[in-house]
């Protein structure tokens, strides 16, 4: 394999500070402003070793306001983030529930557990953790044992 994963995902926002706060508070991410002028703010949110969200806030650009359902979003539908450990997955889930970004439903895909969330700009994200030793796959919507949905 010639690749080592994703380097970054570029996203648009209308409120950089709010988006940075979300990823900082939920994922312990750090951020740095790379460029700022009257028309553009570019901020890098570090979401893992050598992995970033490149966040663009462009004056007058309204694309970040468009909300469409899954698989109707064009080429970039959602982002999948890898949790560092099962404990980290559980902590992220708790934080996402606390801020109302998910109902806490965890899918058991067999080889991985998956939790979907919506960030403050409406971008759908997924947090995954591999299940060591699992060799089977389950269909989407298979509930993971020990994770109750919050209503």
SETORGU-761713 format. One record per atom (N, C-alpha, C, O): residue number from 1; residue in one letter; chain; atom name; z, x, y. Coordinates in Angstrom, 1 decimal. Layout:
   num   residuo   cadena   atomo       up     east    north
   NUM         A        A      CA        Z        X        Y
...
//
This chain:
   num   residuo   cadena   atomo       up     east    north
     1         X        A       N      0.0      0.9     -1.2
     1         X        A      CA      0.0      0.0      0.0
     1         X        A       C      0.0      0.9      1.2
     1         X        A       O      0.8      1.9      1.3
     2         X        A       N     -0.8      0.6      2.2
     2         X        A      CA     -0.9      1.3      3.4
     2         X        A       C     -0.1      0.8      4.5
     2         X        A       O      0.1      1.5      5.6
     3         X        A       N      0.5     -0.3      4.3
     3         X        A      CA      1.4     -0.9      5.4
     3         X        A       C      2.9     -0.9      5.0
     3         X        A       O      3.2     -0.8      3.8
     4         X        A       N      3.7     -1.0      6.0
     4         X        A      CA      5.2     -1.0      5.8
     4         X        A       C      5.8     -2.2      6.5
     4         X        A       O      6.9     -2.2      7.0
     5         X        A       N      5.1     -3.3      6.5
     5         X        A      CA      5.6     -4.6      7.1
     5         X        A       C      5.0     -4.8      8.5
     5         X        A       O      4.1     -4.1      8.9
     6         X        A       N      5.6     -5.7      9.2
     6         X        A      CA      5.2     -6.1     10.5
     6         X        A       C      5.9     -5.3     11.6
     6         X        A       O      7.1     -5.1     11.5
     7         X        A       N      5.2     -4.8     12.6
     7         X        A      CA      5.8     -4.0     13.7
     7         X        A       C      6.3     -4.9     14.7
     7         X        A       O      7.5     -4.7     15.2
     8         X        A       N      5.5     -5.9     15.1
     8         X        A      CA      6.0     -6.9     16.2
     8         X        A       C      5.2     -8.2     16.1
     8         X        A       O      4.1     -8.2     15.5
     9         X        A       N      5.8     -9.2     16.7
     9         X        A      CA      5.1    -10.4     16.9
     9         X        A       C      5.2    -10.7     18.4
     9         X        A       O      6.3    -10.7     19.0
    10         X        A       N      4.1    -11.0     19.0
    10         X        A      CA      4.0    -11.4     20.4
    10         X        A       C      4.2    -12.9     20.6
    10         X        A       O      3.5    -13.7     19.9
    11         X        A       N      5.1    -13.2     21.5
    11         X        A      CA      5.4    -14.7     21.8
    11         X        A       C      5.4    -14.9     23.3
    11         X        A       O      5.7    -14.0     24.1
    12         X        A       N      5.1    -16.1     23.7
    12         X        A      CA      5.1    -16.5     25.1
    12         X        A       C      6.4    -17.3     25.3
    12         X        A       O      6.8    -18.1     24.4
    13         X        A       N      7.0    -17.2     26.5
    13         X        A      CA      8.1    -18.0     26.9
    13         X        A       C      8.0    -18.3     28.3
    13         X        A       O      7.3    -17.7     29.1
    14         X        A       N      8.8    -19.3     28.7
    14         X        A      CA      8.9    -19.7     30.2
    14         X        A       C     10.3    -19.3     30.7
    14         X        A       O     10.6    -19.5     31.8
    15         X        A       N     11.2    -18.7     29.8
    15         X        A      CA     12.5    -18.4     30.1
    15         X        A       C     13.0    -17.2     29.2
    15         X        A       O     13.6    -17.4     28.2
    16         X        A       N     12.7    -16.0     29.7
    16         X        A      CA     13.0    -14.8     28.9
    16         X        A       C     14.5    -14.7     28.7
    16         X        A       O     14.9    -14.4     27.6
    17         X        A       N     15.3    -14.9     29.7
    17         X        A      CA     16.8    -14.7     29.5
    17         X        A       C     17.3    -15.7     28.5
    17         X        A       O     18.2    -15.2     27.7
    18         X        A       N     16.9    -16.9     28.4
    18         X        A      CA     17.4    -17.9     27.4
    18         X        A       C     17.0    -17.4     26.0
    18         X        A       O     17.8    -17.5     25.1
    19         X        A       N     15.7    -16.9     25.9
    19         X        A      CA     15.2    -16.5     24.6
    19         X        A       C     16.0    -15.3     24.1
    19         X        A       O     16.3    -15.2     22.9
    20         X        A       N     16.2    -14.3     25.0
    20         X        A      CA     16.9    -13.1     24.6
    20         X        A       C     18.3    -13.5     24.2
    20         X        A       O     18.8    -12.9     23.2
    21         X        A       N     19.0    -14.3     25.0
    21         X        A      CA     20.3    -14.7     24.6
    21         X        A       C     20.4    -15.4     23.2
    21         X        A       O     21.4    -15.1     22.5
    22         X        A       N     19.4    -16.2     22.9
    22         X        A      CA     19.4    -16.8     21.6
    22         X        A       C     19.4    -15.8     20.5
    22         X        A       O     20.2    -15.8     19.6
    23         X        A       N     18.4    -14.9     20.5
    23         X        A      CA     18.2    -13.9     19.5
    23         X        A       C     19.4    -12.9     19.5
    23         X        A       O     19.8    -12.3     18.4
    24         X        A       N     20.0    -12.6     20.6
    24         X        A      CA     21.2    -11.8     20.7
    24         X        A       C     22.4    -12.5     20.0
    24         X        A       O     23.1    -11.9     19.2
    25         X        A       N     22.6    -13.7     20.4
    25         X        A      CA     23.8    -14.5     19.9
    25         X        A       C     23.7    -14.8     18.4
    25         X        A       O     24.7    -14.8     17.7
    26         X        A       N     22.5    -15.1     17.9
    26         X        A      CA     22.3    -15.5     16.5
    26         X        A       C     22.2    -14.3     15.6
    26         X        A       O     22.8    -14.2     14.6
    27         X        A       N     21.3    -13.3     16.0
    27         X        A      CA     20.9    -12.3     15.1
    27         X        A       C     21.5    -10.9     15.5
    27         X        A       O     21.2     -9.9     14.9
    28         X        A       N     22.3    -10.8     16.6
    28         X        A      CA     22.8     -9.6     17.1
    28         X        A       C     21.7     -8.6     17.5
    28         X        A       O     21.8     -7.4     17.5
    29         X        A       N     20.6     -9.2     18.0
    29         X        A      CA     19.4     -8.4     18.4
    29         X        A       C     19.7     -7.8     19.8
    29         X        A       O     20.5     -8.3     20.5
    30         X        A       N     19.0     -6.7     20.0
    30         X        A      CA     19.1     -6.1     21.4
    30         X        A       C     17.8     -6.3     22.0
    30         X        A       O     16.8     -6.5     21.4
    31         X        A       N     17.7     -6.1     23.4
    31         X        A      CA     16.5     -6.3     24.1
    31         X        A       C     16.4     -5.3     25.2
    31         X        A       O     17.4     -4.7     25.7
    32         X        A       N     15.1     -5.0     25.6
    32         X        A      CA     14.9     -4.1     26.7
    32         X        A       C     13.7     -4.6     27.5
    32         X        A       O     12.7     -5.1     26.8
    33         X        A       N     13.7     -4.6     28.8
    33         X        A      CA     12.6     -5.0     29.6
    33         X        A       C     11.6     -3.8     29.7
    33         X        A       O     12.0     -2.7     30.0
    34         X        A       N     10.4     -4.1     29.3
    34         X        A      CA      9.4     -3.0     29.3
    34         X        A       C      8.5     -3.0     30.6
    34         X        A       O      8.0     -2.0     31.0
    35         X        A       N      8.3     -4.2     31.1
    35         X        A      CA      7.5     -4.3     32.3
    35         X        A       C      7.9     -5.6     33.1
    35         X        A       O      8.3     -6.6     32.5
    36         X        A       N      7.9     -5.5     34.4
    36         X        A      CA      8.2     -6.6     35.2
    36         X        A       C      7.5     -6.5     36.6
    36         X        A       O      7.6     -5.5     37.3
    37         X        A       N      6.7     -7.5     36.9
    37         X        A      CA      6.1     -7.6     38.2
    37         X        A       C      6.0     -9.1     38.6
    37         X        A       O      6.6     -9.9     37.9
    38         X        A       N      5.4     -9.4     39.7
    38         X        A      CA      5.3    -10.8     40.1
    38         X        A       C      4.6    -11.8     39.2
    38         X        A       O      4.9    -13.0     39.2
    39         X        A       N      3.7    -11.2     38.3
    39         X        A      CA      3.0    -12.1     37.4
    39         X        A       C      3.4    -12.1     36.0
    39         X        A       O      3.2    -13.0     35.2
    40         X        A       N      4.2    -11.0     35.6
    40         X        A      CA      4.5    -10.8     34.2
    40         X        A       C      5.8    -10.1     34.0
    40         X        A       O      6.2     -9.2     34.7
    41         X        A       N      6.5    -10.6     33.0
    41         X        A      CA      7.7     -9.9     32.4
    41         X        A       C      7.5     -9.7     30.9
    41         X        A       O      7.2    -10.7     30.2
    42         X        A       N      7.6     -8.5     30.5
    42         X        A      CA      7.4     -8.2     29.1
    42         X        A       C      8.8     -7.6     28.6
    42         X        A       O      9.2     -6.6     29.1
    43         X        A       N      9.3     -8.2     27.6
    43         X        A      CA     10.6     -7.8     27.1
    43         X        A       C     10.5     -7.6     25.6
    43         X        A       O      9.8     -8.4     24.9
    44         X        A       N     11.1     -6.6     25.1
    44         X        A      CA     11.1     -6.3     23.6
    44         X        A       C     12.4     -6.7     23.1
    44         X        A       O     13.5     -6.2     23.5
    45         X        A       N     12.4     -7.6     22.1
    45         X        A      CA     13.6     -8.0     21.4
    45         X        A       C     13.6     -7.3     20.0
    45         X        A       O     12.7     -7.5     19.2
    46         X        A       N     14.6     -6.4     19.8
    46         X        A      CA     14.6     -5.7     18.5
    46         X        A       C     15.3     -6.6     17.5
    46         X        A       O     16.4     -7.0     17.6
    47         X        A       N     14.5     -6.9     16.4
    47         X        A      CA     15.0     -7.8     15.4
    47         X        A       C     15.2     -7.1     14.0
    47         X        A       O     15.5     -7.8     13.0
    48         X        A       N     15.1     -5.8     14.0
    48         X        A      CA     15.3     -5.0     12.8
    48         X        A       C     14.8     -3.6     13.0
    48         X        A       O     14.2     -3.3     14.0
    49         X        A       N     15.0     -2.8     12.0
    49         X        A      CA     14.6     -1.4     12.2
    49         X        A       C     13.0     -1.4     12.4
    49         X        A       O     12.3     -1.8     11.6
    50         X        A       N     12.7     -0.9     13.6
    50         X        A      CA     11.2     -0.8     14.0
    50         X        A       C     10.5     -2.1     14.0
    50         X        A       O      9.3     -2.2     13.7
    51         X        A       N     11.2     -3.2     14.2
    51         X        A      CA     10.6     -4.6     14.2
    51         X        A       C     11.0     -5.2     15.5
    51         X        A       O     12.2     -5.2     15.9
    52         X        A       N     10.0     -5.9     16.2
    52         X        A      CA     10.3     -6.4     17.5
    52         X        A       C      9.6     -7.8     17.7
    52         X        A       O      8.6     -8.1     17.0
    53         X        A       N     10.1     -8.6     18.6
    53         X        A      CA      9.4     -9.7     19.2
    53         X        A       C      9.0     -9.1     20.6
    53         X        A       O      9.9     -8.7     21.4
    54         X        A       N      7.7     -9.2     20.9
    54         X        A      CA      7.3     -8.8     22.2
    54         X        A       C      7.1    -10.1     23.0
    54         X        A       O      6.2    -10.9     22.7
    55         X        A       N      8.0    -10.3     24.0
    55         X        A      CA      8.2    -11.6     24.7
    55         X        A       C      7.5    -11.5     26.0
    55         X        A       O      7.9    -10.6     26.9
    56         X        A       N      6.5    -12.3     26.2
    56         X        A      CA      5.7    -12.3     27.5
    56         X        A       C      6.1    -13.6     28.3
    56         X        A       O      5.9    -14.7     27.8
    57         X        A       N      6.6    -13.4     29.5
    57         X        A      CA      6.8    -14.5     30.4
    57         X        A       C      5.7    -14.3     31.5
    57         X        A       O      5.8    -13.3     32.3
    58         X        A       N      4.7    -15.1     31.6
    58         X        A      CA      3.6    -15.0     32.5
    58         X        A       C      3.6    -16.1     33.5
    58         X        A       O      3.6    -17.3     33.1
    59         X        A       N      3.7    -15.8     34.7
    59         X        A      CA      3.8    -16.8     35.8
    59         X        A       C      2.6    -17.7     35.7
    59         X        A       O      1.4    -17.3     35.7
    60         X        A       N      2.9    -19.0     35.7
    60         X        A      CA      1.8    -20.0     35.7
    60         X        A       C      1.3    -20.4     34.3
    60         X        A       O      0.5    -21.3     34.2
    61         X        A       N      1.6    -19.6     33.3
    61         X        A      CA      1.1    -19.9     31.9
    61         X        A       C      2.0    -21.0     31.3
    61         X        A       O      3.2    -20.8     31.3
    62         X        A       N      1.4    -22.0     30.8
    62         X        A      CA      2.1    -23.1     30.2
    62         X        A       C      2.1    -23.2     28.7
    62         X        A       O      2.5    -24.2     28.1
    63         X        A       N      1.5    -22.2     28.0
    63         X        A      CA      1.3    -22.3     26.6
    63         X        A       C      2.6    -22.4     25.8
    63         X        A       O      2.7    -23.0     24.8
    64         X        A       N      3.7    -21.8     26.4
    64         X        A      CA      5.0    -21.8     25.7
    64         X        A       C      5.6    -23.2     25.6
    64         X        A       O      6.5    -23.5     24.8
    65         X        A       N      5.0    -24.1     26.4
    65         X        A      CA      5.5    -25.5     26.4
    65         X        A       C      4.9    -26.4     25.3
    65         X        A       O      5.4    -27.5     25.0
    66         X        A       N      3.8    -25.9     24.7
    66         X        A      CA      3.1    -26.7     23.7
    66         X        A       C      3.9    -26.7     22.4
    66         X        A       O      4.2    -25.7     21.9
    67         X        A       N      4.2    -27.9     21.9
    67         X        A      CA      4.9    -28.1     20.7
    67         X        A       C      4.1    -28.9     19.7
    67         X        A       O      3.7    -30.0     20.0
    68         X        A       N      3.8    -28.3     18.6
    68         X        A      CA      3.1    -29.0     17.5
    68         X        A       C      3.8    -28.8     16.2
    68         X        A       O      4.5    -27.9     16.0
    69         X        A       N      3.5    -29.7     15.3
    69         X        A      CA      4.2    -29.6     14.0
    69         X        A       C      3.7    -28.5     13.1
    69         X        A       O      2.6    -27.9     13.4
    70         X        A       N      4.4    -28.1     12.1
    70         X        A      CA      4.1    -27.0     11.2
    70         X        A       C      2.7    -27.2     10.7
    70         X        A       O      2.3    -28.3     10.3
    71         X        A       N      1.9    -26.2     10.6
    71         X        A      CA      0.6    -26.1     10.1
    71         X        A       C     -0.4    -26.7     11.1
    71         X        A       O     -1.6    -26.8     10.8
    72         X        A       N      0.0    -27.0     12.3
    72         X        A      CA     -0.9    -27.5     13.4
    72         X        A       C     -0.8    -26.6     14.6
    72         X        A       O     -1.3    -26.9     15.6
    73         X        A       N     -0.2    -25.4     14.4
    73         X        A      CA      0.0    -24.5     15.5
    73         X        A       C     -1.0    -23.4     15.7
    73         X        A       O     -0.8    -22.5     16.5
    74         X        A       N     -2.1    -23.4     15.0
    74         X        A      CA     -3.0    -22.4     15.1
    74         X        A       C     -2.7    -21.2     14.1
    74         X        A       O     -2.1    -21.5     13.1
    75         X        A       N     -3.2    -20.1     14.4
    75         X        A      CA     -3.1    -19.0     13.4
    75         X        A       C     -1.7    -18.5     13.2
    75         X        A       O     -1.4    -18.1     12.1
    76         X        A       N     -0.9    -18.5     14.2
    76         X        A      CA      0.5    -18.1     14.0
    76         X        A       C      1.4    -19.3     14.0
    76         X        A       O      1.6    -20.0     15.0
    77         X        A       N      1.8    -19.6     12.8
    77         X        A      CA      2.6    -20.9     12.5
    77         X        A       C      4.1    -20.7     12.7
    77         X        A       O      4.7    -21.5     13.3
    78         X        A       N      4.6    -19.7     12.1
    78         X        A      CA      6.1    -19.4     12.2
    78         X        A       C      6.3    -17.9     11.8
    78         X        A       O      5.4    -17.2     11.3
    79         X        A       N      7.5    -17.4     12.1
    79         X        A      CA      7.9    -16.1     11.7
    79         X        A       C      8.9    -16.1     10.7
    79         X        A       O      9.8    -17.0     10.7
    80         X        A       N      8.9    -15.2      9.7
    80         X        A      CA      9.9    -15.0      8.7
    80         X        A       C     10.7    -13.8      8.9
    80         X        A       O     10.1    -12.7      9.0
    81         X        A       N     12.0    -13.9      9.1
    81         X        A      CA     12.8    -12.8      9.3
    81         X        A       C     13.7    -12.5      8.0
    81         X        A       O     14.1    -13.4      7.4
    82         X        A       N     13.8    -11.2      7.7
    82         X        A      CA     14.5    -10.8      6.5
    82         X        A       C     16.0    -10.5      6.9
    82         X        A       O     16.3     -9.7      7.7
    83         X        A       N     16.9    -11.2      6.3
    83         X        A      CA     18.3    -10.9      6.5
    83         X        A       C     18.7     -9.6      5.8
    83         X        A       O     18.1     -9.3      4.8
    84         X        A       N     19.6     -8.9      6.4
    84         X        A      CA     20.0     -7.6      5.9
    84         X        A       C     20.8     -7.7      4.6
    84         X        A       O     20.9     -6.7      3.8
    85         X        A       N     21.5     -8.8      4.4
    85         X        A      CA     22.3     -9.0      3.2
    85         X        A       C     22.6    -10.5      3.0
    85         X        A       O     22.3    -11.3      3.9
    86         X        A       N     23.2    -10.9      1.9
    86         X        A      CA     23.6    -12.3      1.7
    86         X        A       C     24.7    -12.7      2.7
    86         X        A       O     24.6    -13.8      3.2
    87         X        A       N     25.6    -11.8      3.0
    87         X        A      CA     26.6    -12.0      4.0
    87         X        A       C     26.0    -12.3      5.4
    87         X        A       O     26.4    -13.2      6.1
    88         X        A       N     25.0    -11.4      5.7
    88         X        A      CA     24.3    -11.6      7.0
    88         X        A       C     23.5    -12.9      7.0
    88         X        A       O     23.5    -13.6      8.1
    89         X        A       N     22.9    -13.3      5.9
    89         X        A      CA     22.2    -14.6      5.8
    89         X        A       C     23.2    -15.7      6.1
    89         X        A       O     22.8    -16.6      6.9
    90         X        A       N     24.3    -15.7      5.5
    90         X        A      CA     25.3    -16.7      5.7
    90         X        A       C     25.8    -16.8      7.1
    90         X        A       O     26.0    -17.9      7.7
    91         X        A       N     26.0    -15.6      7.7
    91         X        A      CA     26.5    -15.6      9.1
    91         X        A       C     25.4    -16.1     10.1
    91         X        A       O     25.7    -16.9     11.0
    92         X        A       N     24.2    -15.7      9.8
    92         X        A      CA     23.1    -16.2     10.6
    92         X        A       C     23.0    -17.8     10.5
    92         X        A       O     22.8    -18.5     11.5
    93         X        A       N     23.1    -18.3      9.3
    93         X        A      CA     23.1    -19.7      9.1
    93         X        A       C     24.2    -20.4      9.9
    93         X        A       O     23.9    -21.4     10.5
    94         X        A       N     25.4    -19.9      9.8
    94         X        A      CA     26.5    -20.5     10.5
    94         X        A       C     26.2    -20.5     12.0
    94         X        A       O     26.5    -21.5     12.7
    95         X        A       N     25.7    -19.4     12.6
    95         X        A      CA     25.4    -19.4     14.0
    95         X        A       C     24.3    -20.3     14.4
    95         X        A       O     24.3    -21.0     15.4
    96         X        A       N     23.3    -20.4     13.5
    96         X        A      CA     22.2    -21.3     13.8
    96         X        A       C     22.6    -22.8     13.8
    96         X        A       O     22.2    -23.6     14.6
    97         X        A       N     23.5    -23.1     12.9
    97         X        A      CA     24.1    -24.5     12.8
    97         X        A       C     24.9    -24.7     14.1
    97         X        A       O     24.8    -25.8     14.7
    98         X        A       N     25.7    -23.8     14.4
    98         X        A      CA     26.6    -24.0     15.6
    98         X        A       C     25.8    -24.2     16.9
    98         X        A       O     26.3    -25.0     17.7
    99         X        A       N     24.7    -23.6     17.0
    99         X        A      CA     23.9    -23.8     18.3
    99         X        A       C     22.9    -25.0     18.1
    99         X        A       O     22.1    -25.2     19.1
   100         X        A       N     22.8    -25.6     17.0
   100         X        A      CA     21.9    -26.8     16.8
   100         X        A       C     20.5    -26.4     16.5
   100         X        A       O     19.6    -27.3     16.7
   101         X        A       N     20.3    -25.2     16.1
   101         X        A      CA     18.9    -24.7     15.8
   101         X        A       C     18.4    -25.0     14.4
   101         X        A       O     17.2    -24.9     14.1
   102         X        A       N     19.3    -25.5     13.6
   102         X        A      CA     19.0    -25.9     12.2
   102         X        A       C     20.0    -26.9     11.7
   102         X        A       O     21.1    -27.0     12.2
   103         X        A       N     19.5    -27.7     10.6
   103         X        A      CA     20.5    -28.6     10.0
   103         X        A       C     21.2    -27.9      8.8
   103         X        A       O     22.0    -28.5      8.1
   104         X        A       N     20.8    -26.6      8.6
   104         X        A      CA     21.5    -25.8      7.6
   104         X        A       C     20.9    -25.9      6.2
   104         X        A       O     21.4    -25.2      5.3
   105         X        A       N     19.8    -26.7      6.0
   105         X        A      CA     19.2    -26.8      4.7
   105         X        A       C     18.6    -25.4      4.2
   105         X        A       O     17.9    -24.8      5.0
   106         X        A       N     19.0    -25.0      3.0
   106         X        A      CA     18.5    -23.8      2.5
   106         X        A       C     17.7    -24.1      1.3
   106         X        A       O     18.1    -24.8      0.4
   107         X        A       N     16.5    -23.6      1.3
   107         X        A      CA     15.6    -23.8      0.1
   107         X        A       C     15.7    -22.6     -0.9
   107         X        A       O     15.8    -21.5     -0.5
   108         X        A       N     15.8    -23.0     -2.1
   108         X        A      CA     15.8    -22.0     -3.2
   108         X        A       C     14.4    -21.9     -3.7
   108         X        A       O     13.9    -22.7     -4.5
   109         X        A       N     13.7    -20.8     -3.3
   109         X        A      CA     12.4    -20.5     -3.8
   109         X        A       C     12.4    -19.8     -5.1
   109         X        A       O     11.3    -19.3     -5.5
   110         X        A       N     13.5    -19.5     -5.7
   110         X        A      CA     13.6    -18.8     -6.9
   110         X        A       C     13.9    -17.3     -6.6
   110         X        A       O     15.0    -16.8     -6.7
   111         X        A       N     12.9    -16.6     -6.1
   111         X        A      CA     12.9    -15.2     -5.8
   111         X        A       C     13.6    -15.0     -4.4
   111         X        A       O     13.9    -13.8     -4.1
   112         X        A       N     13.8    -16.0     -3.6
   112         X        A      CA     14.4    -15.9     -2.3
   112         X        A       C     15.0    -17.2     -1.8
   112         X        A       O     14.6    -18.3     -2.3
   113         X        A       N     16.0    -17.1     -1.0
   113         X        A      CA     16.6    -18.2     -0.3
   113         X        A       C     16.0    -18.3      1.1
   113         X        A       O     15.7    -17.2      1.7
   114         X        A       N     15.7    -19.4      1.6
   114         X        A      CA     15.0    -19.6      2.9
   114         X        A       C     15.7    -20.7      3.8
   114         X        A       O     16.1    -21.7      3.3
   115         X        A       N     15.9    -20.3      5.0
   115         X        A      CA     16.5    -21.2      6.0
   115         X        A       C     15.5    -21.3      7.2
   115         X        A       O     15.2    -20.3      7.8
   116         X        A       N     15.1    -22.5      7.6
   116         X        A      CA     14.2    -22.6      8.8
   116         X        A       C     15.1    -23.0     10.0
   116         X        A       O     16.1    -23.6      9.9
   117         X        A       N     14.6    -22.5     11.2
   117         X        A      CA     15.3    -22.8     12.5
   117         X        A       C     14.2    -23.0     13.5
   117         X        A       O     13.0    -22.6     13.3
   118         X        A       N     14.6    -23.5     14.7
   118         X        A      CA     13.7    -23.6     15.9
   118         X        A       C     14.4    -22.8     17.0
   118         X        A       O     15.6    -23.1     17.3
   119         X        A       N     13.7    -21.9     17.6
   119         X        A      CA     14.3    -21.1     18.7
   119         X        A       C     14.2    -22.0     20.0
   119         X        A       O     13.6    -23.0     20.0
   120         X        A       N     14.8    -21.5     21.1
   120         X        A      CA     14.8    -22.3     22.3
   120         X        A       C     13.4    -22.7     22.9
   120         X        A       O     13.3    -23.6     23.6
   121         X        A       N     12.4    -21.9     22.5
   121         X        A      CA     11.0    -22.2     23.0
   121         X        A       C     10.3    -23.1     22.0
   121         X        A       O      9.1    -23.4     22.2
   122         X        A       N     10.9    -23.5     20.9
   122         X        A      CA     10.3    -24.3     19.9
   122         X        A       C      9.5    -23.5     18.8
   122         X        A       O      8.9    -24.2     18.0
   123         X        A       N      9.6    -22.2     18.8
   123         X        A      CA      8.9    -21.4     17.8
   123         X        A       C      9.8    -21.6     16.5
   123         X        A       O     11.0    -21.4     16.5
   124         X        A       N      9.1    -22.0     15.4
   124         X        A      CA      9.8    -22.1     14.2
   124         X        A       C      9.9    -20.8     13.5
   124         X        A       O      9.0    -20.0     13.5
   125         X        A       N     11.1    -20.5     13.1
   125         X        A      CA     11.4    -19.3     12.4
   125         X        A       C     12.0    -19.6     11.0
   125         X        A       O     12.5    -20.7     10.8
   126         X        A       N     12.0    -18.6     10.2
   126         X        A      CA     12.6    -18.7      8.8
   126         X        A       C     13.4    -17.4      8.6
   126         X        A       O     12.9    -16.3      8.9
   127         X        A       N     14.6    -17.5      8.0
   127         X        A      CA     15.4    -16.4      7.6
   127         X        A       C     15.4    -16.4      6.1
   127         X        A       O     15.7    -17.4      5.5
   128         X        A       N     15.1    -15.3      5.5
   128         X        A      CA     15.0    -15.2      4.0
   128         X        A       C     15.9    -14.1      3.5
   128         X        A       O     16.2    -13.1      4.2
   129         X        A       N     16.4    -14.2      2.3
   129         X        A      CA     17.1    -13.2      1.6
   129         X        A       C     16.6    -13.2      0.1
   129         X        A       O     16.6    -14.3     -0.5
   130         X        A       N     16.2    -12.1     -0.4
   130         X        A      CA     15.8    -12.0     -1.8
   130         X        A       C     17.0    -12.4     -2.7
   130         X        A       O     18.1    -12.1     -2.4
   131         X        A       N     16.6    -12.9     -3.9
   131         X        A      CA     17.6    -13.2     -4.9
   131         X        A       C     17.4    -12.1     -6.0
   131         X        A       O     16.4    -12.2     -6.7
   132         X        A       N     18.3    -11.2     -6.1
   132         X        A      CA     18.1    -10.1     -7.1
   132         X        A       C     17.9    -10.6     -8.5
   132         X        A       O     18.7    -11.4     -9.0
   133         X        A       N     17.0    -10.1     -9.2
   133         X        A      CA     16.7    -10.4    -10.6
   133         X        A       C     16.0    -11.7    -10.9
   133         X        A       O     15.6    -11.9    -12.0
   134         X        A       N     15.8    -12.5     -9.8
   134         X        A      CA     15.1    -13.7    -10.0
   134         X        A       C     13.6    -13.5    -10.4
   134         X        A       O     13.0    -12.6     -9.7
   135         X        A       N     13.1    -14.2    -11.3
   135         X        A      CA     11.7    -14.0    -11.7
   135         X        A       C     10.9    -15.3    -11.6
   135         X        A       O      9.7    -15.3    -11.8
   136         X        A       N     11.5    -16.4    -11.3
   136         X        A      CA     10.9    -17.7    -11.3
   136         X        A       C     10.7    -18.1     -9.8
   136         X        A       O     11.2    -17.5     -8.9
   137         X        A       N      9.8    -19.1     -9.6
   137         X        A      CA      9.6    -19.6     -8.3
   137         X        A       C      9.9    -21.2     -8.4
   137         X        A       O      9.6    -21.8     -9.4
   138         X        A       N     10.4    -21.7     -7.2
   138         X        A      CA     10.6    -23.1     -7.1
   138         X        A       C      9.8    -23.6     -6.0
   138         X        A       O      9.4    -22.9     -5.1
   139         X        A       N      9.4    -24.9     -6.0
   139         X        A      CA      8.6    -25.5     -4.9
   139         X        A       C      9.4    -25.6     -3.6
   139         X        A       O     10.6    -25.7     -3.6
   140         X        A       N      8.7    -25.7     -2.5
   140         X        A      CA      9.4    -26.0     -1.2
   140         X        A       C     10.2    -27.2     -1.3
   140         X        A       O      9.9    -28.2     -2.0
   141         X        A       N     11.4    -27.2     -0.7
   141         X        A      CA     12.3    -28.4     -0.7
   141         X        A       C     13.3    -28.3     -1.8
   141         X        A       O     14.2    -29.2     -1.9
   142         X        A       N     13.3    -27.3     -2.7
   142         X        A      CA     14.3    -27.2     -3.7
   142         X        A       C     15.6    -26.8     -3.1
   142         X        A       O     15.7    -25.7     -2.5
   143         X        A       N     16.7    -27.6     -3.1
   143         X        A      CA     17.9    -27.2     -2.5
   143         X        A       C     18.6    -26.1     -3.2
   143         X        A       O     18.6    -26.0     -4.4
   144         X        A       N     19.1    -25.2     -2.4
   144         X        A      CA     19.9    -24.0     -2.9
   144         X        A       C     21.3    -24.5     -3.1
   144         X        A       O     21.9    -25.1     -2.3
   145         X        A       N     21.9    -24.1     -4.3
   145         X        A      CA     23.3    -24.4     -4.6
   145         X        A       C     24.2    -23.8     -3.6
   145         X        A       O     24.1    -22.6     -3.2
   146         X        A       N     25.2    -24.5     -3.2
   146         X        A      CA     26.3    -24.0     -2.3
   146         X        A       C     26.0    -24.1     -0.8
   146         X        A       O     26.8    -23.7      0.0
   147         X        A       N     24.8    -24.7     -0.4
   147         X        A      CA     24.5    -24.8      1.0
   147         X        A       C     24.2    -26.3      1.3
   147         X        A       O     23.2    -26.9      0.8
   148         X        A       N     25.1    -26.9      2.0
   148         X        A      CA     25.0    -28.3      2.3
   148         X        A       C     24.3    -28.5      3.7
   148         X        A       O     24.5    -27.7      4.6
   149         X        A       N     23.5    -29.5      3.8
   149         X        A      CA     22.8    -29.8      5.0
   149         X        A       C     23.9    -30.4      6.0
   149         X        A       O     24.8    -31.2      5.6
   150         X        A       N     23.8    -30.0      7.3
   150         X        A      CA     24.7    -30.6      8.3
   150         X        A       C     24.0    -31.7      9.0
   150         X        A       O     22.8    -31.6      9.4
   151         X        A       N     24.6    -32.8      9.1
   151         X        A      CA     24.0    -34.0      9.8
   151         X        A       C     24.5    -34.2     11.1
   151         X        A       O     24.1    -35.1     11.8
//
